Amino acid sequence: MVRYSTALMGALVAATMAAATHVQAAEISGAGATFPYPIYAKWAEAFKAKTGIAMNYQSIGSGGGIKQIQSKTVDFGASDMPLKAEELEKSGLLQFPMIMGGEVAAINVKGIESGKMKLDGPTLADIYLGKITKWNDPALTKLNPGLKLPDQAIAVVHRSDGSGTTFIFTDYLSKVSPEWKEKVGSNTAVEWPVGLGGKGNEGVAANVTRTDGSIGYVEYAYALQNKMAYTLLANKEGVYNKPDASSFQAAAANADWKNAPGFYLLLTDQPGKQSWPITGASFILMYKQQDKPEVAKQVLQFFDWSYHNGQKMAEELDYVPMPDPVVKLVEDTWKTQIKGPDGKPIFAGPAS
């Protein structure tokens, strides 16, 4: 029988406890926006394979993500509606942009393929106001000469949950339609004049896919993944571009992140002939003062790794990675503002 000394036994117990602690800490949690979910899921899988650290992300909508980080039930929140600097200050939160992408009007109209139908902002707003109710309405036939549009009712689909995707969409409609701005406005949740609600980008995509004659707004990656038809949309210059990484990047080209307090910046209805009109960034929310510095360090390691190693994966899903100068701005902010209980910075610098 092997006998262990008290000191050795103590060391073994300590090592076991440390290992258990490491296992417990080997998962970080986040919740929020459905807009970036496809790329966060892809990054999480690759990051776990590389580091062994799992990232559990609940795709529950931006409103839910903000609530969960404020109640400290997750390690980070995610929102497509950026919080203003004063809101961040009040809650003790730091916000930073993680990825950019675009939204499209997805349709399910027999005989109409992707990119064949054209819409402009005011017409899209009138559909969601319930003023245009049929696919062969004169406003639509005028925009689409030569396209055979059916005498069919339009089934409008929108989000039913608090959603940053909705914020981006309604912010755009508010910019292109004075009536929309006055009657409905922009927010993560609004009083919809008409339509059927779906939870998450997933729910809207599902409703559009199974409802003949429908239209709904979804993040572009969801339209691609679900093989959904989508419309072209006139930008500020009246140009109809394809929604893709290049037109989203064009919309973000003039974004002045350096002078945006708390990184608060909206990318809808941007100028430029190459721009896609419904473009937006998705943001991460974390507390500046961290009670669990080791977990916060792993969260920042995940986002640092994603910034520096996830560009190709992002582009494959037609997201737009944050430009290098913006990544440097963000990581400089981490160094100075995210601290542990001892007041020391948690993030020392890129490890990749």
Beta strands, then each sheet from edge to edge (+ up, - down):
strand 1: 27-32
strand 2: 54-59
strand 3: 76-79
strand 4: 93-108
strand 5: 118-119
strand 6: 155-159
strand 7: 196-198
strand 8: 214-219
strand 9: 229-230
strand 10: 232-234
strand 11: 240-241
strand 12: 279-287
strand 13: 320-321
sheet 1: 2+ 1+ 3+ 12- 4+ 8- 6- 7-
sheet 2: 2+ 1+ 3+ 12- 4+ 9-
sheet 3: 2+ 1+ 3+ 12- 4+ 13-
sheet 4: 5+ 10+ 11-
end
